[in-house]
């Protein structure tokens, strides 16, 4: 009994959470965005069109009533008269319906564009995209921003308009039904209430299943993208069988969950189909005896059937739309979770560190660590204990140690990517520092943008860029593009890892920061190029910290920081 109560309470809390998330996401666009007035204009136009469509439908129901009565009475003049009226209503209904749909799609597109841009901005705010990698609750944020936003905006407006139309229809046609038979209205309401209750009871499981389907489909797509991005490594390892097995497994999970959805949709369809078939005959069963008793004309029978169907559809939205509604609510939950998670990163960057964690001071003219302790993100292991050091411009430091001692973690902590632990960090502003990872990031774009990343608006001339390209031994890359810095290629696959690392050094020398941090940044280079770049670094006056295993790196640095697995350290 207690477990049942707990489940009911959890479900109520989940339902309230969905309503809250839906309200927050919608309010941000319609009342908080820079284009809210444009959006509200579209909403007003939709309201006007909805009322107009509802009015035309009522008019058509009466025209159809008299038209059918003329046929039953074999009244040729009346038949011709009401035929022209019937055709006249088409002239009104067609443009209203077309512009109604057009306005809905324009508003949905406007909402999607704003919401995707809004989430993308928040996604990059304070490096949320990086921190979300370790989130256990937010899977595949890329799909949430692309597919889930598109589905949410379009479906939200669709349900809003369906509800609006249902309200207009209910107000317009209940009066029509009441004028025919009060019994008809009572039967309709009881039938709709009972049907809605049964449909919720049968189909509520679909919400959770659709949420899982979003996740499993995204996992399958991510697996395919991962194979594309790592095609060369997989080919060298001949790992096709392992990757195929992984993709088949992901596909199987999506198919298995989809089978459950199909099964529950089948159960729901048994009820909904029977519900709809019974609705066809109910108004006729009630009104036909009135016609046969001579109390109403024949057109009333057809009008009552049409009006009953309209009102029943209006009060049976949950029944007729339950499959779409369950998928929609699953999407709202996924977007709402991403929205709530991004709220954590919308504060200033200094607030992103947990209490007691190192808060970098960005106004320093040096890199200074004072009693810094670095721990793993899950807080399960201490990597470095009480590290203190200073690094000024033109000075250099090499961090060495066995794998897993926290060499790269120290760099991440200085950069603010890993705010776990305690201590004090003083550093220059991030714009005066540059980090070179072991595998450089190659962007989509031309060679100029590639070399100037992440500052494409630099005022450097092409001659200055080409001069640096020559210094880092990338002349052969220039030859491949005929010295055209505007040439666009698939740089990730065109350039070897060694060439990509040389591109990273070209970026470093073109930008000229105060400090550089190199995480195995020369691992794919031969020793001649490695020596060349480190000598260029020393001559440039850039202070730098390197992480590496090669003992040949020691000669290019002023000091060596050695880390031990116990968390202790020593500077020589």
C-alpha positions as CSV (number, residue, x, y, z in Angstrom):
1,X,0.0,0.0,0.0
2,X,2.9,2.4,0.9
3,X,4.7,1.6,-2.3
4,X,1.6,2.3,-4.3
5,X,1.2,5.7,-2.6
6,X,4.9,6.5,-3.2
7,X,4.5,5.7,-6.9
8,X,1.4,7.9,-7.1
9,X,3.3,10.7,-5.4
10,X,6.3,10.3,-7.7
11,X,4.0,10.4,-10.8
12,X,2.2,13.5,-9.5
13,X,5.6,15.2,-8.9
14,X,6.7,14.2,-12.4
15,X,3.6,15.6,-13.9
16,X,4.0,18.9,-12.1
17,X,7.7,19.0,-13.2
18,X,6.6,18.6,-16.9
19,X,4.1,21.4,-16.5
20,X,6.7,23.6,-14.9
21,X,9.3,22.8,-17.6
22,X,6.7,23.5,-20.4
23,X,5.8,26.8,-18.9
24,X,9.4,28.0,-18.4
25,X,10.5,27.0,-21.9
26,X,7.4,28.6,-23.5
27,X,7.5,31.8,-21.4
28,X,11.1,32.4,-22.3
29,X,10.1,32.8,-26.0
30,X,6.7,34.5,-25.8
31,X,7.5,36.8,-22.9
32,X,11.3,37.0,-22.5
33,X,12.8,36.9,-26.0
34,X,13.9,39.8,-28.2
35,X,11.3,38.8,-30.8
36,X,8.4,38.3,-28.4
37,X,6.4,41.1,-30.1
38,X,6.7,39.4,-33.5
39,X,5.8,36.1,-32.0
40,X,2.7,37.6,-30.2
41,X,1.6,39.2,-33.5
42,X,1.6,35.7,-35.1
43,X,-0.4,34.3,-32.1
44,X,-3.0,37.1,-32.5
45,X,-3.3,36.3,-36.2
46,X,-3.7,32.6,-35.4
47,X,-6.4,33.3,-32.8
48,X,-8.3,35.4,-35.4
49,X,-8.0,32.7,-38.0
50,X,-9.1,30.0,-35.6
51,X,-12.2,31.9,-34.7
52,X,-12.9,32.5,-38.4
53,X,-12.4,28.8,-39.3
54,X,-14.8,27.8,-36.4
55,X,-17.4,30.3,-37.6
56,X,-17.2,29.0,-41.2
57,X,-17.6,25.4,-39.9
58,X,-20.8,26.3,-38.1
59,X,-22.1,28.1,-41.2
60,X,-21.3,25.1,-43.3
61,X,-23.1,22.8,-40.9
62,X,-26.4,24.8,-41.3
63,X,-25.9,25.1,-45.1
64,X,-25.4,21.3,-45.3
65,X,-28.5,20.8,-43.2
66,X,-30.8,22.7,-45.5
67,X,-29.0,21.3,-48.6
68,X,-29.7,17.7,-47.4
69,X,-33.3,18.6,-46.5
70,X,-33.9,19.9,-50.0
71,X,-32.6,16.7,-51.4
72,X,-34.9,14.6,-49.1
73,X,-37.9,16.8,-50.0
74,X,-37.0,16.7,-53.8
75,X,-37.2,20.5,-53.8
76,X,-35.2,21.4,-56.9
77,X,-35.2,25.3,-56.5
78,X,-34.1,24.9,-52.8
79,X,-31.5,22.3,-53.8
80,X,-29.9,24.7,-56.4
81,X,-30.1,27.6,-54.0
82,X,-28.3,25.8,-51.1
83,X,-25.8,24.2,-53.5
84,X,-24.6,27.7,-54.4
85,X,-24.5,28.6,-50.7
86,X,-22.5,25.4,-50.1
87,X,-20.0,26.4,-52.8
88,X,-19.8,29.9,-51.4
89,X,-18.7,28.5,-48.0
90,X,-15.8,26.8,-49.8
91,X,-14.6,30.2,-51.1
92,X,-14.3,31.3,-47.5
93,X,-13.0,28.1,-46.0
94,X,-10.1,27.4,-48.4
95,X,-8.0,30.6,-48.0
96,X,-8.7,30.7,-44.2
97,X,-7.5,27.1,-43.9
98,X,-4.4,27.7,-46.0
99,X,-3.3,30.9,-44.2
100,X,-4.1,29.2,-40.9
101,X,-1.6,26.5,-41.6
102,X,0.9,28.9,-43.1
103,X,0.9,31.1,-40.0
104,X,1.3,28.1,-37.8
105,X,4.3,26.9,-39.7
106,X,5.9,30.4,-39.8
107,X,5.5,30.7,-36.0
108,X,6.9,27.2,-35.4
109,X,10.0,28.0,-37.5
110,X,10.5,31.3,-35.7
111,X,10.2,29.6,-32.3
112,X,12.6,26.8,-33.4
113,X,15.2,29.3,-34.7
114,X,15.1,31.3,-31.5
115,X,15.1,28.4,-29.1
116,X,18.0,26.6,-30.9
117,X,20.1,29.7,-30.9
118,X,19.2,30.3,-27.2
119,X,20.3,26.8,-26.2
120,X,23.4,26.9,-28.4
121,X,24.5,30.2,-26.6
122,X,23.9,28.6,-23.2
123,X,25.5,25.4,-24.3
124,X,28.8,27.3,-24.9
125,X,28.4,29.5,-21.9
126,X,31.1,28.8,-19.3
127,X,32.1,25.7,-21.2
128,X,28.8,23.9,-20.4
129,X,29.4,21.7,-23.5
130,X,32.5,20.3,-21.8
131,X,31.1,19.9,-18.4
132,X,28.0,18.2,-19.6
133,X,30.2,15.3,-20.9
134,X,30.2,13.9,-17.4
135,X,26.5,14.4,-16.7
136,X,24.7,11.2,-16.0
137,X,21.2,12.8,-16.6
138,X,21.9,14.6,-20.0
139,X,22.6,12.2,-22.8
140,X,23.1,13.4,-26.4
141,X,22.6,17.2,-25.9
142,X,23.2,17.6,-29.6
143,X,20.0,15.7,-30.4
144,X,18.1,17.7,-27.8
145,X,19.1,21.0,-29.4
146,X,18.5,19.8,-33.0
147,X,15.7,17.2,-33.2
148,X,14.0,17.7,-29.8
149,X,13.7,21.5,-30.3
150,X,12.3,21.0,-33.8
151,X,9.7,18.5,-32.6
152,X,8.9,20.5,-29.5
153,X,8.2,23.8,-31.3
154,X,6.1,22.3,-34.1
155,X,4.2,20.0,-31.8
156,X,3.6,22.6,-29.1
157,X,1.9,24.9,-31.6
158,X,0.0,22.0,-33.1
159,X,-1.4,21.1,-29.7
160,X,-2.1,24.7,-28.9
161,X,-4.1,25.1,-32.1
162,X,-5.9,21.8,-31.7
163,X,-6.9,22.9,-28.2
164,X,-8.0,26.3,-29.5
165,X,-10.0,24.8,-32.3
166,X,-11.5,22.3,-29.9
167,X,-12.6,25.2,-27.6
168,X,-14.1,27.1,-30.5
169,X,-15.8,24.0,-31.8
170,X,-17.2,23.1,-28.4
171,X,-18.7,26.6,-27.9
172,X,-20.1,26.7,-31.4
173,X,-21.5,23.2,-31.8
174,X,-22.8,22.4,-28.3
175,X,-25.5,25.0,-29.0
176,X,-26.3,23.3,-32.2
177,X,-26.6,19.9,-30.5
178,X,-28.6,21.3,-27.6
179,X,-31.1,22.8,-30.1
180,X,-31.6,19.3,-31.5
181,X,-31.6,17.2,-28.3
182,X,-30.5,17.8,-24.7
183,X,-30.1,14.0,-24.4
184,X,-27.6,14.1,-27.2
185,X,-25.4,16.5,-25.3
186,X,-25.6,14.4,-22.1
187,X,-24.7,11.2,-23.9
188,X,-21.8,12.9,-25.6
189,X,-20.2,14.3,-22.4
190,X,-20.5,11.0,-20.5
191,X,-19.1,9.1,-23.5
192,X,-16.1,11.5,-23.8
193,X,-15.3,11.5,-20.0
194,X,-15.4,7.7,-19.8
195,X,-13.3,7.3,-23.0
196,X,-10.7,9.8,-21.8
197,X,-10.3,7.9,-18.5
198,X,-9.8,4.6,-20.2
199,X,-7.3,5.9,-22.7
200,X,-5.2,7.4,-20.0
201,X,-5.3,4.2,-18.0
202,X,-4.2,2.2,-21.1
203,X,-1.7,4.5,-22.6
204,X,0.2,6.4,-19.9
205,X,3.0,3.9,-20.1
206,X,3.8,5.3,-23.5
207,X,5.3,8.5,-22.1
208,X,8.2,6.7,-20.4
209,X,8.7,4.4,-23.4
210,X,8.9,7.4,-25.8
211,X,11.4,9.1,-23.5
212,X,13.6,5.9,-23.7
213,X,13.1,5.8,-27.5
214,X,14.5,9.3,-27.9
215,X,17.6,8.2,-25.9
216,X,18.2,4.9,-27.7
217,X,17.7,6.5,-31.1
218,X,20.3,9.2,-30.2
219,X,22.7,6.5,-28.9
220,X,22.4,4.7,-32.2
221,X,23.1,7.8,-34.2
222,X,26.0,8.7,-32.0
223,X,27.5,5.3,-32.6
224,X,27.4,5.9,-36.4
225,X,28.9,9.4,-36.0
226,X,31.7,7.9,-33.8
227,X,32.6,5.4,-36.5
228,X,32.7,8.1,-39.1
229,X,35.0,10.3,-37.0
230,X,37.3,7.4,-36.1
231,X,37.3,5.6,-39.4
232,X,41.1,5.5,-39.8
233,X,41.8,4.2,-36.3
234,X,39.1,1.5,-36.7
235,X,40.5,0.5,-40.1
236,X,44.1,0.2,-38.7
237,X,42.8,-2.0,-35.8
238,X,40.6,-3.9,-38.2
239,X,37.9,-3.4,-35.6
240,X,35.0,-3.7,-38.0
241,X,33.5,-6.7,-36.3
242,X,33.6,-5.0,-32.9
243,X,32.1,-1.8,-34.2
244,X,29.4,-3.6,-36.1
245,X,28.5,-5.6,-33.0
246,X,28.2,-2.4,-31.0
247,X,26.0,-0.7,-33.6
248,X,23.8,-3.7,-34.0
249,X,23.4,-3.8,-30.2
250,X,22.4,-0.1,-30.1
251,X,20.0,-0.7,-33.0
252,X,18.6,-3.7,-31.2
253,X,18.0,-1.7,-28.0
254,X,16.1,0.9,-30.1
255,X,14.1,-1.8,-31.9
256,X,13.2,-3.6,-28.7
257,X,11.9,-0.5,-27.1
258,X,10.0,0.4,-30.2
259,X,8.4,-3.0,-30.1
260,X,7.1,-2.1,-26.6
261,X,5.8,1.2,-27.9
262,X,4.1,-0.6,-30.9
263,X,2.5,-3.1,-28.4
264,X,1.1,-0.4,-26.2
265,X,-0.1,1.6,-29.3
266,X,-1.9,-1.6,-30.4
267,X,-3.6,-1.9,-27.0
268,X,-4.6,1.8,-27.2
269,X,-5.7,1.4,-30.8
270,X,-8.2,-1.4,-29.9
271,X,-10.0,1.0,-27.6
272,X,-9.7,4.2,-29.7
273,X,-10.9,2.4,-32.9
274,X,-13.9,1.0,-31.1
275,X,-14.5,4.4,-29.5
276,X,-14.6,6.1,-32.9
277,X,-16.8,3.5,-34.6
278,X,-19.4,3.8,-31.8
279,X,-19.3,7.6,-32.1
280,X,-20.5,7.3,-35.7
281,X,-23.8,5.6,-34.8
282,X,-24.6,7.2,-31.4
283,X,-26.1,10.5,-32.7
284,X,-28.1,8.7,-35.4
285,X,-29.5,6.2,-32.8
286,X,-30.7,9.2,-30.7
287,X,-32.0,11.5,-33.5
288,X,-33.4,8.9,-36.0
289,X,-36.4,8.2,-33.8
290,X,-37.2,11.9,-33.8
291,X,-37.1,12.0,-37.6
292,X,-39.2,8.9,-37.9
293,X,-41.8,10.4,-35.5
294,X,-41.9,13.5,-37.7
295,X,-40.4,15.8,-35.1
296,X,-37.4,16.9,-37.1
297,X,-36.5,17.1,-40.7
298,X,-34.0,14.7,-42.4
299,X,-31.3,17.4,-42.6
300,X,-31.2,17.5,-38.8
301,X,-30.1,13.8,-38.7
302,X,-27.0,14.6,-40.9
303,X,-26.4,17.9,-39.0
304,X,-26.5,16.1,-35.7
305,X,-24.0,13.5,-36.9
306,X,-21.6,16.1,-38.1
307,X,-22.0,18.3,-35.0
308,X,-21.7,15.3,-32.7
309,X,-18.4,14.3,-34.4
310,X,-17.0,17.8,-34.1
311,X,-17.9,18.2,-30.4
312,X,-16.8,14.7,-29.6
313,X,-13.4,15.3,-31.3
314,X,-13.1,18.6,-29.2
315,X,-13.7,16.9,-25.9
316,X,-11.8,13.7,-26.8
317,X,-8.4,15.3,-27.5
318,X,-6.5,13.1,-25.1
319,X,-8.0,10.0,-26.7
320,X,-7.4,11.0,-30.3
321,X,-4.0,12.6,-29.7
322,X,-2.6,10.3,-27.0
323,X,0.1,8.7,-29.1
324,X,1.4,12.1,-30.2
325,X,0.9,13.5,-26.8
326,X,3.0,10.8,-25.1
327,X,5.9,11.4,-27.6
328,X,5.6,15.2,-27.1
329,X,5.7,15.0,-23.3
330,X,8.8,12.8,-23.5
331,X,10.4,15.5,-25.6
332,X,9.4,18.2,-23.1
333,X,11.0,16.2,-20.4
334,X,14.3,15.9,-22.3
335,X,14.4,19.6,-23.2
336,X,13.4,20.6,-19.7
337,X,16.2,18.5,-18.2
338,X,18.7,20.2,-20.6
339,X,17.3,23.6,-19.8
340,X,17.5,23.0,-16.0
341,X,21.0,21.6,-16.3
342,X,22.2,24.7,-18.4
343,X,20.9,26.9,-15.6
344,X,23.8,25.7,-13.6
345,X,26.2,27.1,-16.1
346,X,24.5,30.5,-16.7
347,X,26.1,32.0,-13.6
348,X,29.5,33.6,-13.7
349,X,32.4,31.2,-14.4
350,X,33.7,31.7,-10.8
351,X,30.5,30.2,-9.5
352,X,31.0,27.0,-11.4
353,X,33.5,25.7,-9.0
354,X,32.1,23.9,-6.0
355,X,32.6,25.3,-2.5
356,X,36.2,24.9,-1.5
357,X,37.4,24.4,-5.1
358,X,40.1,26.5,-6.7
359,X,38.7,29.8,-8.1
360,X,41.2,31.1,-10.8
361,X,42.0,34.8,-10.6
362,X,42.2,36.1,-14.1
363,X,44.1,39.3,-13.4
364,X,47.5,37.8,-12.8
365,X,50.7,38.5,-14.8
366,X,52.0,35.0,-14.0
367,X,50.7,31.5,-13.4
368,X,50.8,30.8,-9.7
369,X,49.5,27.7,-7.9
370,X,49.3,27.9,-4.1
371,X,48.6,24.7,-2.2
372,X,46.6,23.3,-5.0
373,X,44.9,19.9,-4.5
374,X,43.4,18.2,-7.6
375,X,40.8,15.5,-7.3
376,X,38.9,13.4,-9.9
377,X,35.5,14.7,-10.9
378,X,33.7,12.0,-8.9
379,X,35.8,13.1,-5.9
380,X,36.9,9.5,-5.5
381,X,40.7,10.0,-5.8
382,X,43.2,12.7,-5.0
383,X,45.7,13.1,-7.8
384,X,47.9,16.0,-6.6
385,X,48.3,17.3,-3.0
386,X,49.3,20.8,-2.1
387,X,51.0,21.8,-5.3
388,X,52.7,25.3,-5.2
389,X,54.6,26.9,-8.1
390,X,55.2,30.1,-10.0
391,X,55.7,30.6,-13.7
392,X,56.5,34.0,-15.2
393,X,56.8,35.0,-18.8
394,X,59.9,33.5,-20.6
395,X,60.0,30.7,-18.0
396,X,59.1,27.1,-18.7
397,X,58.1,24.0,-16.8
398,X,57.8,20.3,-17.8
399,X,55.3,18.1,-16.0
400,X,56.4,14.4,-16.0
401,X,55.1,11.3,-14.2
402,X,53.6,7.9,-14.8
403,X,50.2,7.6,-16.5
404,X,47.3,8.4,-14.1
405,X,49.3,10.8,-11.9
406,X,47.3,13.8,-12.9
407,X,49.6,15.6,-15.4
408,X,46.9,16.6,-17.8
409,X,44.5,17.2,-14.8
410,X,46.7,20.0,-13.6
411,X,46.4,21.8,-17.0
412,X,42.6,21.3,-16.9
413,X,42.4,22.8,-13.5
414,X,44.5,25.8,-14.5
415,X,42.2,26.3,-17.5
416,X,39.1,26.0,-15.3
417,X,37.9,22.9,-17.0
418,X,38.3,20.7,-13.9
419,X,37.3,22.8,-10.9
420,X,37.7,19.9,-8.4
421,X,39.8,20.2,-5.2
422,X,41.1,23.2,-3.3
423,X,43.8,25.8,-3.3
424,X,44.4,29.1,-5.1
425,X,45.2,29.7,-8.8
426,X,46.5,33.0,-10.2
427,X,46.7,33.3,-14.0
428,X,46.4,35.8,-16.8
429,X,43.0,36.2,-18.5
430,X,42.1,33.2,-20.7
431,X,42.6,35.3,-23.9
432,X,46.3,35.6,-22.9
433,X,46.7,31.8,-22.7
434,X,46.6,29.0,-25.2
435,X,46.2,25.3,-24.7
436,X,47.6,22.8,-27.2
437,X,46.0,19.3,-26.7
438,X,47.7,16.1,-28.0
439,X,45.1,15.9,-30.8
440,X,44.4,19.4,-32.2
441,X,40.9,20.3,-33.2
442,X,40.5,20.8,-36.9
443,X,37.5,23.1,-37.8
444,X,35.4,23.1,-40.9
445,X,36.5,26.0,-43.1
446,X,39.3,27.3,-45.2
447,X,43.0,27.1,-44.4
448,X,43.1,30.7,-43.2
449,X,40.4,30.1,-40.6
450,X,42.1,26.9,-39.7
451,X,45.4,28.6,-38.9
452,X,43.8,31.6,-37.1
453,X,41.4,29.5,-34.9
454,X,39.9,30.5,-32.5
455,X,40.4,34.1,-33.5
456,X,39.3,34.3,-37.2
457,X,38.9,38.1,-37.0
458,X,42.6,38.7,-36.7
459,X,44.1,41.5,-38.7
460,X,47.1,39.5,-39.8
461,X,47.9,39.7,-43.5
462,X,48.1,36.6,-45.7
463,X,51.9,37.3,-46.0
464,X,52.3,37.1,-42.2
465,X,50.3,33.9,-42.1
466,X,52.3,32.3,-44.9
467,X,55.6,33.3,-43.2
468,X,54.6,31.5,-40.0
469,X,53.3,28.5,-42.0
470,X,56.8,28.2,-43.5
471,X,58.5,28.4,-40.1
472,X,56.5,25.4,-38.8
473,X,57.3,23.3,-41.9
474,X,53.8,23.3,-43.4
475,X,55.0,24.5,-46.8
476,X,53.9,21.2,-48.4
477,X,50.3,21.8,-47.1
478,X,50.4,25.2,-48.8
479,X,51.5,23.5,-52.0
480,X,48.4,21.2,-51.9
481,X,46.1,24.2,-52.0
482,X,48.2,26.2,-54.4
483,X,49.0,28.8,-51.7
484,X,45.3,29.6,-51.5
485,X,44.5,30.3,-47.9
486,X,40.8,30.4,-48.8
487,X,40.7,26.8,-49.9
488,X,38.3,24.6,-48.0
489,X,39.2,20.9,-47.4
490,X,38.3,18.1,-45.0
491,X,41.3,19.0,-42.8
492,X,40.8,16.2,-40.2
493,X,41.3,13.6,-42.9
494,X,43.6,15.5,-45.2
495,X,46.2,16.3,-42.6
496,X,48.2,13.7,-40.6
497,X,48.3,13.9,-36.8
498,X,51.8,15.4,-37.1
499,X,50.7,18.0,-39.6
500,X,47.7,18.8,-37.3
501,X,50.2,19.4,-34.4
502,X,52.2,21.7,-36.6
503,X,49.0,23.6,-37.4
504,X,48.5,23.9,-33.6
505,X,51.9,25.5,-33.3
506,X,51.2,27.8,-36.2
507,X,48.1,29.0,-34.3
508,X,50.2,29.5,-31.2
509,X,52.8,31.7,-32.9
510,X,50.2,33.6,-34.9
511,X,48.3,34.4,-31.7
512,X,51.4,35.1,-29.5
513,X,49.8,34.5,-26.0
514,X,51.6,35.3,-22.7
515,X,51.5,31.6,-21.7
516,X,51.1,28.3,-23.5
517,X,50.2,24.9,-22.1
518,X,51.2,21.9,-24.2
519,X,49.6,18.5,-23.4
520,X,51.8,16.0,-25.3
521,X,51.6,18.6,-28.1
522,X,54.7,17.2,-29.9
523,X,54.0,13.4,-29.5
524,X,53.5,12.9,-33.2
525,X,56.5,15.0,-34.3
526,X,60.0,13.9,-35.0
527,X,62.7,15.1,-32.7
528,X,64.0,17.7,-35.2
529,X,60.6,19.4,-35.5
530,X,60.1,19.1,-31.7
531,X,63.5,20.9,-31.1
532,X,62.6,23.5,-33.7
533,X,59.3,24.4,-32.1
534,X,60.6,24.5,-28.5
535,X,63.5,26.8,-29.5
536,X,61.0,29.0,-31.3
537,X,58.9,29.0,-28.1
538,X,61.9,30.1,-26.0
539,X,62.8,32.8,-28.5
540,X,59.2,34.1,-28.6
541,X,59.2,35.0,-24.9
542,X,56.1,32.9,-24.3
543,X,56.0,31.2,-20.9
544,X,55.0,27.6,-21.2
545,X,54.1,24.4,-19.3
546,X,54.5,21.1,-21.1
547,X,53.2,17.7,-20.3
548,X,55.2,14.8,-21.8
549,X,57.0,11.5,-21.3
550,X,60.0,12.0,-23.6
551,X,63.2,12.7,-21.6
552,X,64.4,14.7,-24.6
553,X,61.9,17.4,-23.6
554,X,63.8,18.2,-20.3
555,X,66.5,20.2,-22.1
556,X,63.9,22.7,-23.4
557,X,62.5,23.6,-19.9
558,X,63.8,25.5,-16.9
559,X,62.3,23.2,-14.4
560,X,60.7,19.7,-14.2
561,X,57.7,18.9,-12.0
562,X,57.5,15.2,-11.3
563,X,54.2,13.8,-10.0
564,X,53.8,10.5,-8.1
565,X,50.9,8.2,-7.9
566,X,50.6,8.9,-4.1
567,X,49.8,12.6,-5.0
568,X,53.2,13.9,-3.9
569,X,55.4,16.0,-6.2
570,X,58.8,17.4,-6.6
571,X,60.3,20.3,-8.7
572,X,63.9,20.0,-9.9
